């Protein structure tokens, strides 16, 4: 099974969800400054990669976890990938998660500022503020996603 | 091998190109209104179906011809499809995307909005046909170029 976390940009909310899913970020402890800075670097470098599926890792149930930046075309991308899956007879289930609502507007602002080369220090501070603010809600949302995936697996078996 | 003609709504220009390609429509004259109305899937794609490739037929070179609506997100949707296929080990030359929004007549665009978005196909449908008939030679030229270069595997964004 492939789990694809889709955000407006592929690396902000989508990566945060994927990091929780794979256990890179722990539920009750906000990551260290160094970790936040690394996440920020990923966003800075790959934030503009719209439409490119990025592999993040495999979870404990051997599901492959990906992230994808799909701007405002989530439903189109989802439908296209689902049908391509059937068309090429790929025996793999895909589960798309739309994280755009949960990640909020701030990643779009940070991404815009970074793309226009506006002071990186400000962007980093905004990013730290965003990650700390979103941490509990994304943690809970990822738990819900994992439970849903478990239920799906149970039903299949 | 699969060839996808894509446009905004997957209902008019892409269907026209696919029909010329499959010889449902003539390439030596401008077809009449009733000939457009007789094409399967012309002015039929629903908004909720955007992203879903629709099979139109098999051409004389053995390619499967599809039409797909991508809104204005081709720069996101096409890489999303290609990267997904890439992760599944399907090579690039097996699929080809051709943008069908060439020389789009403004009346076609207006007709498309009236028909598909406002849900008035009785008014919008004939407008799209009127506009497409005006720019029909461009569609014929595009399709002939596609047929000539089909083996090179280049994309027609």
Interface residues (C-beta under 8 A of the other chain):
Chain A: X2 X50 X51 X52 X53 X55 X66 X68 X69 X70 X71 X72 X73 X75 X76 X77 X78 X79 X80 X81 X83 X84 X85 X87 X88 X90 X92
Chain B: X2 X48 X49 X50 X51 X52 X53 X68 X69 X70 X71 X73 X75 X76 X77 X78 X79 X80 X81 X83 X84 X85 X86 X87 X88 X90
